[in-house]
């Protein structure tokens, strides 16, 4: 049986990288394997040894693997240059990409269900103004509740589902007109 790998999507300056942790000291970035060692040297400071080269990293976010929640945004200083890194595991990336919806030519976005599930709660009403990060719908799937959030500001123009209804992957949930 092959060992399972942890996979993440990291976005650095609009470049998306697929990162797979293959073992304690092997990693693949966009399917290219590298050897690495990563240790914390002080609070907010880390040492990265990548393919034999040493890097000192200063981070505003903590890489604390004792926390079960994945932090999604880090401010990293490497060689005097600051980078903002967005990190998503497969599940959060899927939720985020489907929650962004598909823009129509009329300037509205449709939020589609990222997976089959049960609509537990609709948190907005038609005509309501929403802002980025505001909860729209709570969807239960695989015994977990997932809050789908607005990715930008706009006005809810249509709600296609009701609480208590089962939905399929890709089904329309809410339409939001950009404002």
Secondary structure, 3 states (H helix, E strand, C coil): CCCCCEEEEEEECCEEEEEEEEECCEEEECCEEEEEEEEEEECCEEEEEECCEEEEEEECCCCCCCCCCCCCEEEEEECCEEEEEEEEEHHHHHHHHHHCCEECCCCEEEEECCCCEEEEEECCCCCCEECCCCEEEEEEECCEEEEEECCCCEEEEEECCCCCCEECCCCEEEEEEEC
